Amino acid sequence: MMNKKIFWIGVTACLISQSGLQAQERKSRPNIIYIMSDDHAYQAISAYGHGLNKTPNIDKLAEKGMLFNRAFVTNSICGPSRAVMLTGKYSHVNGFTDNHSKFDNKQQTVATVLHDAGYQTAVIGKWHLISDPVGFDYWNVLPGQGQYYNPDFIENGVQKKVDGYVTNITTDFAISWLDKREKDKPFFLIYQQKAPHRNWMPEEKYYHLFDSTQVGLAATWQNIYNRLTPEEKKKWEAAYGPSNEAFRKANLSGKDLAMWKYQRYMKDYLRCVQSVDDNVGRLMDYLKQNGLEENTIIIYTSDQGFYLGEHGWFDKRWMYEESFRTPLIVKWPGVTNKKSTSHQMVMNLDFAETILDMAGVKIPADMQGKSFAPVLKGKQKGNFRDAVYYHFYENVEHKVAKQIGVRTERYKLIWFYENNEWELYDLEKDKKEMNNVYGNPAYKTVQEMMMKKLKEKKEQYNDPVNLNSPI
């Protein structure tokens, strides 16, 4: 009888101990908030040092985080970039190659893997993948592109209009979910803003921000790339053309007209960014006030880069640096405790893997990226990547040519495969990508090396593009 009693005391103690360890493990696992704005150029984050505007709240993330100045995307366009982040796979593998695709929500994502591992999951704000979110305990997303004022939201399948400004509303919903979530589980929140995507409608309090400021021109504003496709011109004219009342009142032409349009565009864009920054501050304040700051990883990024007048352009899509490169700041309490900058080449292809690694969850073998947690920890030996691979598949709305390419530390090779045009840039000597040296005898060895690298990466990522390719 005594032995049985001792046995049950031992079992009970073991169960209590195990329960305590499980509770401790749940508590120690980090919460993760992934913040993605839409079309937020790195040039418009003051921590990157371009001087266009001030984003103090995003900058605070960098003060105790790692700022990446070589973060790239696999495909510089909204929906596909989101699908790559969720799946850790290139667009031709996850099936979402352009904004006219529909995301296969039955496939594995970072959210489904974390959910299965015991994380509470939510996605709030911009979604832009057409199919309903799957793998989330809670979702409340904008249909399509969404509206800046009085937008519709779809909350767990129910659509309703919400009064107010979309950037603030998205944060309201995020904070509300954080308040109502199960407090004994770690959480993974994808918090995605519509702004500063066009049609660039600022919050009312910022209507006159920058009124007394003349935004400086990009150094490459009037160079050889100063052109817009007919489709881009139509969109530009719709916002700042003859039908616009302010345009008619300005009564300008030539260079004066071009400068007027540029100032209008830039100021509206930067005004939208200001509300994004405000709301990053709101969310960070909530975490601090509720004792969540020290166990919550924050990732801030955009779905890709964006042109702010460089080469005479706006928008994205191209493999040139302004659209290929995206902002990325990671604040990981206990790991990134002071401001640091990484020059390693990472990609949105790596985001899912890195998030899983930070959460202590096994990375599925079929994901194509890799975790850059060693970079964040300061334990990366040598280059994280020797090259990054790009594929833009669309050529629909803006008539930007389909293209693949590869970038190394110094060189970039782009192949516009629909019309078999090649471009090669020496990024050390030609940071603005002004001088195409493809076919230049002085770069014969470099060209051969980059062609070989392109073929290697194309095969590594199982990209079926061929079209009588010479590579």
ZIVENWO-V869486 format. One record per residue. N is the residue number from 1. D_FIRST is the distance of its C-alpha to the first C-alpha in Angstrom with 2 decimals. Layout:
# ZIVENWO-V869486
n:N d_first:D_FIRST
n:N d_first:D_FIRST
This chain:
# ZIVENWO-V869486
n:1 d_first:0.00
n:2 d_first:3.80
n:3 d_first:5.42
n:4 d_first:5.20
n:5 d_first:6.32
n:6 d_first:8.72
n:7 d_first:9.81
n:8 d_first:10.85
n:9 d_first:12.45
n:10 d_first:14.28
n:11 d_first:15.42
n:12 d_first:16.64
n:13 d_first:18.45
n:14 d_first:19.96
n:15 d_first:21.20
n:16 d_first:22.64
n:17 d_first:24.29
n:18 d_first:25.67
n:19 d_first:26.97
n:20 d_first:28.59
n:21 d_first:30.21
n:22 d_first:31.52
n:23 d_first:32.95
n:24 d_first:34.50
n:25 d_first:35.94
n:26 d_first:37.45
n:27 d_first:38.95
n:28 d_first:40.37
n:29 d_first:42.02
n:30 d_first:45.63
n:31 d_first:47.36
n:32 d_first:50.62
n:33 d_first:53.84
n:34 d_first:56.59
n:35 d_first:59.94
n:36 d_first:62.85
n:37 d_first:66.26
n:38 d_first:68.97
n:39 d_first:72.00
n:40 d_first:71.29
n:41 d_first:73.44
n:42 d_first:72.27
n:43 d_first:75.76
n:44 d_first:74.79
n:45 d_first:71.83
n:46 d_first:73.20
n:47 d_first:70.61
n:48 d_first:72.48
n:49 d_first:75.61
n:50 d_first:78.24
n:51 d_first:79.33
n:52 d_first:79.73
n:53 d_first:77.35
n:54 d_first:74.52
n:55 d_first:70.87
n:56 d_first:69.08
n:57 d_first:65.68
n:58 d_first:65.48
n:59 d_first:66.83
n:60 d_first:63.91
n:61 d_first:61.56
n:62 d_first:63.65
n:63 d_first:63.49
n:64 d_first:59.80
n:65 d_first:59.87
n:66 d_first:61.62
n:67 d_first:64.90
n:68 d_first:65.85
n:69 d_first:69.58
n:70 d_first:69.27
n:71 d_first:66.97
n:72 d_first:68.43
n:73 d_first:67.92
n:74 d_first:68.10
n:75 d_first:70.29
n:76 d_first:72.02
n:77 d_first:71.66
n:78 d_first:69.30
n:79 d_first:67.20
n:80 d_first:66.90
n:81 d_first:65.80
n:82 d_first:62.96
n:83 d_first:61.91
n:84 d_first:61.92
n:85 d_first:59.71
n:86 d_first:57.17
n:87 d_first:57.05
n:88 d_first:57.91
n:89 d_first:60.50
n:90 d_first:64.31
n:91 d_first:66.09
n:92 d_first:67.11
n:93 d_first:63.46
n:94 d_first:61.89
n:95 d_first:64.86
n:96 d_first:66.11
n:97 d_first:69.38
n:98 d_first:71.43
n:99 d_first:71.41
n:100 d_first:72.33
n:101 d_first:69.14
n:102 d_first:66.02
n:103 d_first:62.68
n:104 d_first:60.29
n:105 d_first:57.29
n:106 d_first:55.06
n:107 d_first:55.10
n:108 d_first:52.60
n:109 d_first:53.26
n:110 d_first:51.81
n:111 d_first:50.57
n:112 d_first:48.69
n:113 d_first:47.05
n:114 d_first:45.98
n:115 d_first:44.81
n:116 d_first:42.58
n:117 d_first:41.22
n:118 d_first:40.13
n:119 d_first:43.34
n:120 d_first:44.90
n:121 d_first:48.50
n:122 d_first:51.82
n:123 d_first:55.53
n:124 d_first:58.16
n:125 d_first:61.95
n:126 d_first:64.17
n:127 d_first:62.81
n:128 d_first:65.92
n:129 d_first:64.25
n:130 d_first:65.22
n:131 d_first:61.95
n:132 d_first:59.08
n:133 d_first:56.56
n:134 d_first:53.35
n:135 d_first:50.13
n:136 d_first:50.39
n:137 d_first:48.23
n:138 d_first:51.42
n:139 d_first:55.08
n:140 d_first:58.23
n:141 d_first:61.28
n:142 d_first:65.05
n:143 d_first:66.77
n:144 d_first:69.05
n:145 d_first:70.67
n:146 d_first:70.03
n:147 d_first:72.43
n:148 d_first:72.92
n:149 d_first:73.53
n:150 d_first:71.65
n:151 d_first:69.74
n:152 d_first:67.70
n:153 d_first:64.03
n:154 d_first:61.73
n:155 d_first:58.29
n:156 d_first:55.70
n:157 d_first:58.53
n:158 d_first:60.37
n:159 d_first:63.74
n:160 d_first:65.21
n:161 d_first:67.92
n:162 d_first:67.01
n:163 d_first:69.65
n:164 d_first:70.22
n:165 d_first:70.56
n:166 d_first:68.37
n:167 d_first:67.30
n:168 d_first:66.02
n:169 d_first:64.41
n:170 d_first:62.48
n:171 d_first:60.99
n:172 d_first:60.30
n:173 d_first:58.21
n:174 d_first:56.38
n:175 d_first:55.47
n:176 d_first:54.46
n:177 d_first:52.06
n:178 d_first:50.59
n:179 d_first:50.01
n:180 d_first:48.28
n:181 d_first:46.21
n:182 d_first:42.41
n:183 d_first:41.90
n:184 d_first:38.61
n:185 d_first:40.35
n:186 d_first:43.05
n:187 d_first:46.38
n:188 d_first:49.36
n:189 d_first:52.54
n:190 d_first:55.85
n:191 d_first:58.50
n:192 d_first:61.98
n:193 d_first:65.27
n:194 d_first:68.37
n:195 d_first:70.64
n:196 d_first:72.87
n:197 d_first:73.70
n:198 d_first:77.15
n:199 d_first:78.75
n:200 d_first:77.98
n:201 d_first:77.85
n:202 d_first:76.90
n:203 d_first:75.05
n:204 d_first:77.59
n:205 d_first:77.05
n:206 d_first:78.07
n:207 d_first:81.19
n:208 d_first:83.42
n:209 d_first:81.31
n:210 d_first:83.54
n:211 d_first:86.70
n:212 d_first:88.41
n:213 d_first:87.11
n:214 d_first:88.77
n:215 d_first:86.10
n:216 d_first:87.20
n:217 d_first:88.00
n:218 d_first:85.93
n:219 d_first:87.85
n:220 d_first:88.10
n:221 d_first:89.09
n:222 d_first:92.52
n:223 d_first:92.02
n:224 d_first:92.60
n:225 d_first:89.47
n:226 d_first:90.88
n:227 d_first:90.68
n:228 d_first:88.77
n:229 d_first:88.48
n:230 d_first:90.16
n:231 d_first:86.74
n:232 d_first:85.77
n:233 d_first:89.14
n:234 d_first:88.58
n:235 d_first:85.27
n:236 d_first:86.83
n:237 d_first:89.84
n:238 d_first:87.66
n:239 d_first:86.13
n:240 d_first:89.14
n:241 d_first:92.09
n:242 d_first:95.06
n:243 d_first:92.94
n:244 d_first:91.34
n:245 d_first:93.17
n:246 d_first:92.69
n:247 d_first:94.07
n:248 d_first:97.25
n:249 d_first:97.74
n:250 d_first:97.39
n:251 d_first:100.39
n:252 d_first:99.83
n:253 d_first:100.51
n:254 d_first:100.10
n:255 d_first:98.11
n:256 d_first:97.90
n:257 d_first:96.25
n:258 d_first:93.80
n:259 d_first:92.85
n:260 d_first:92.46
n:261 d_first:90.05
n:262 d_first:88.09
n:263 d_first:87.72
n:264 d_first:86.67
n:265 d_first:84.08
n:266 d_first:82.63
n:267 d_first:82.44
n:268 d_first:80.77
n:269 d_first:78.28
n:270 d_first:77.48
n:271 d_first:77.19
n:272 d_first:74.46
n:273 d_first:72.68
n:274 d_first:72.73
n:275 d_first:70.55
n:276 d_first:68.10
n:277 d_first:67.82
n:278 d_first:67.43
n:279 d_first:64.49
n:280 d_first:62.77
n:281 d_first:63.02
n:282 d_first:61.56
n:283 d_first:58.54
n:284 d_first:58.00
n:285 d_first:58.30
n:286 d_first:55.60
n:287 d_first:53.20
n:288 d_first:53.92
n:289 d_first:53.63
n:290 d_first:50.27
n:291 d_first:48.61
n:292 d_first:48.90
n:293 d_first:51.66
n:294 d_first:49.63
n:295 d_first:47.41
n:296 d_first:50.04
n:297 d_first:52.28
n:298 d_first:55.77
n:299 d_first:58.06
n:300 d_first:61.64
n:301 d_first:64.04
n:302 d_first:66.63
n:303 d_first:66.95
n:304 d_first:69.83
n:305 d_first:72.76
n:306 d_first:75.91
n:307 d_first:79.61
n:308 d_first:81.03
n:309 d_first:84.64
n:310 d_first:84.29
n:311 d_first:86.77
n:312 d_first:87.99
n:313 d_first:84.85
n:314 d_first:82.00
n:315 d_first:78.98
n:316 d_first:76.95
n:317 d_first:76.58
n:318 d_first:78.40
n:319 d_first:76.94
n:320 d_first:78.99
n:321 d_first:76.95
n:322 d_first:77.22
n:323 d_first:75.42
n:324 d_first:73.42
n:325 d_first:71.76
n:326 d_first:69.28
n:327 d_first:67.98
n:328 d_first:64.43
n:329 d_first:62.57
n:330 d_first:58.85
n:331 d_first:57.01
n:332 d_first:53.55
n:333 d_first:51.99
n:334 d_first:50.77
n:335 d_first:52.79
n:336 d_first:56.35
n:337 d_first:56.63
n:338 d_first:60.39
n:339 d_first:63.40
n:340 d_first:64.06
n:341 d_first:66.20
n:342 d_first:65.50
n:343 d_first:68.31
n:344 d_first:66.03
n:345 d_first:66.85
n:346 d_first:64.02
n:347 d_first:64.17
n:348 d_first:62.70
n:349 d_first:61.43
n:350 d_first:58.93
n:351 d_first:57.62
n:352 d_first:54.80
n:353 d_first:53.57
n:354 d_first:53.75
n:355 d_first:51.87
n:356 d_first:49.04
n:357 d_first:48.97
n:358 d_first:48.87
n:359 d_first:45.93
n:360 d_first:44.06
n:361 d_first:44.35
n:362 d_first:45.46
n:363 d_first:49.17
n:364 d_first:50.00
n:365 d_first:52.08
n:366 d_first:54.85
n:367 d_first:55.81
n:368 d_first:59.14
n:369 d_first:58.97
n:370 d_first:56.87
n:371 d_first:55.05
n:372 d_first:57.18
n:373 d_first:54.20
n:374 d_first:55.24
n:375 d_first:58.60
n:376 d_first:56.99
n:377 d_first:54.84
n:378 d_first:57.91
n:379 d_first:56.53
n:380 d_first:58.95
n:381 d_first:60.91
n:382 d_first:64.36
n:383 d_first:65.39
n:384 d_first:62.79
n:385 d_first:65.31
n:386 d_first:68.59
n:387 d_first:69.93
n:388 d_first:69.21
n:389 d_first:70.27
n:390 d_first:71.76
n:391 d_first:72.66
n:392 d_first:74.41
n:393 d_first:74.70
n:394 d_first:76.43
n:395 d_first:80.21
n:396 d_first:80.30
n:397 d_first:80.73
n:398 d_first:82.35
n:399 d_first:83.77
n:400 d_first:82.21
n:401 d_first:82.42
n:402 d_first:79.33
n:403 d_first:78.39
n:404 d_first:76.04
n:405 d_first:76.01
n:406 d_first:74.37
n:407 d_first:74.32
n:408 d_first:73.69
n:409 d_first:73.88
n:410 d_first:77.67
n:411 d_first:78.92
n:412 d_first:78.60
n:413 d_first:79.80
n:414 d_first:80.14
n:415 d_first:81.24
n:416 d_first:82.51
n:417 d_first:82.09
n:418 d_first:83.90
n:419 d_first:87.19
n:420 d_first:86.31
n:421 d_first:86.99
n:422 d_first:85.44
n:423 d_first:84.95
n:424 d_first:83.92
n:425 d_first:83.46
n:426 d_first:83.23
n:427 d_first:80.95
n:428 d_first:81.70
n:429 d_first:85.45
n:430 d_first:85.35
n:431 d_first:82.50
n:432 d_first:84.09
n:433 d_first:84.40
n:434 d_first:88.15
n:435 d_first:89.36
n:436 d_first:88.33
n:437 d_first:88.82
n:438 d_first:87.96
n:439 d_first:90.75
n:440 d_first:91.89
n:441 d_first:92.73
n:442 d_first:91.36
n:443 d_first:87.89
n:444 d_first:88.07
n:445 d_first:85.25
n:446 d_first:83.07
n:447 d_first:83.75
n:448 d_first:82.74
n:449 d_first:79.54
n:450 d_first:78.66
n:451 d_first:79.50
n:452 d_first:77.13
n:453 d_first:74.41
n:454 d_first:74.93
n:455 d_first:74.55
n:456 d_first:71.43
n:457 d_first:69.72
n:458 d_first:70.93
n:459 d_first:69.23
n:460 d_first:66.07
n:461 d_first:65.52
n:462 d_first:66.63
n:463 d_first:69.53
n:464 d_first:71.69
n:465 d_first:74.84
n:466 d_first:77.78
n:467 d_first:81.03
n:468 d_first:83.13
n:469 d_first:81.75
n:470 d_first:83.51
n:471 d_first:80.27
